[in-house]
Amino acid sequence: MSGRLFSLKSASLPVMLGALLHLFAFVPNGLNAGAGIMIGIGVIYLLLAIGLRRNYRWVAWLAFLAMTFGAVAAYIISGDGTAMHNAWYLTIATVDLVAAILLFVCLWRSVSPA
């Protein structure tokens, strides 16, 4: 069971959810420059999720760094706005943190033959 939980394919699910949250970040803020940046990050997260679904280990390293940085950045940004803005960015921070933890475990485990 734990083999399936800590796989790159399972780690792609929170990355994909993070991508969707980034793509729809204009909901709490409206369409502005910040939302444009978040949409760009969402596209990058989407590409990372696709790479994880294909079991590319090098993408897992990039995704781990992106999710770790993204969780910290979203947490910092979460205190700058309305209640909906704060909740949205705290959700992004949480999803990114979950993805980073899953990716850390996937990368920590030794590569074993399938």
N, C-alpha and C positions, 0 to 999 in steps of 0.2 A: 504494500500500500504506500509506504513512504517513498518508494522508487518512483511512483507515478506523481506523487505530490511535489516532490522536489526534482522536477524535470524542466528543461527549457520550455517545453510546450505549455506546461502549467504556469510557468512564470510569465509567459506571454499574455495571459489573461488580465492580470492587473496592469500590465503595460498598455494593453489595448484599452482598458477602462480609463487609464490616465490620459491616453490619446483622445478619447471621446470627451472627457472633461475639459481638456485643453481646447479642443475644436469648438466647444460650445461655451467657452469662457466669456463670450460677448453677452450671455444671458444676464449676469448680474451687473455688468458694467456698461452695456451698450457697445456700439461699434466705434472704437477709438484706437489709438496707436497701440495701447496695451493689449487690446483684444487681437490685433493683427500679429503681434509678437507671439501671443499664446496660440494662435492658429498655426503659425510656423512651427512652434515647438510640438504641437499636436501632430503635425505631418511627420516630423522626425520620429516621434514616439511610435507612430503607426508603422513606419519603415522598420524600426527596431523590433516591434512585435512580429512583423512578418519574418524577419531574420531569425527570431527566436523560435517561431513555429517551424522553421526549416532546420532547426537544431544547429545553427552556426554558433560555435562556442566563442568566436572572436566578437560576435555581435553581443553576446552575453556580457562581456567585459565592458563594452561601450554602454550598454543599457544599464549595467550596475552603476557606473559613474554618473550617467545621466539621471537615473532615479534618485541616487543619493543627493546630488546637487539640487535636483528638482524639488525634493522633499524639504530641504532646508530653505530654498528660495520661496516656495509656496507658503511655508510657515511664516517667514518674515513678512511677506506681502499680505498675509491674512489679517493683519491688524490695521490696515490702512483705509477701510471703507465702511460701507453699510453692513448690516447684519447678514444680508444675503451674500454679499461679497466675501465677508469673513468666513461664513460657512462653506462657500464654494471652494475657497482656497485651502481651508483646513481639510476638506474632503480630498482635494488634490494631494496635499501633503501626506495624508494618511495612506492613500492608494500608492503613491510613490514610495513611501516607506515600506509598505508590505511587499511591493515589487522588488525593492532593493534587498530586503531580507531573504526573499525566495531566491533571488539571483546569487546572493552571497553563499547560501547553502549549496546551490547548484555548482558554483565555481569552486567551493571549498572541497567538495567531495572529489575523490580521485576519479579519473576517467577509467571506466571499466568497460570491457568488451560487452557488447549487447548480445 
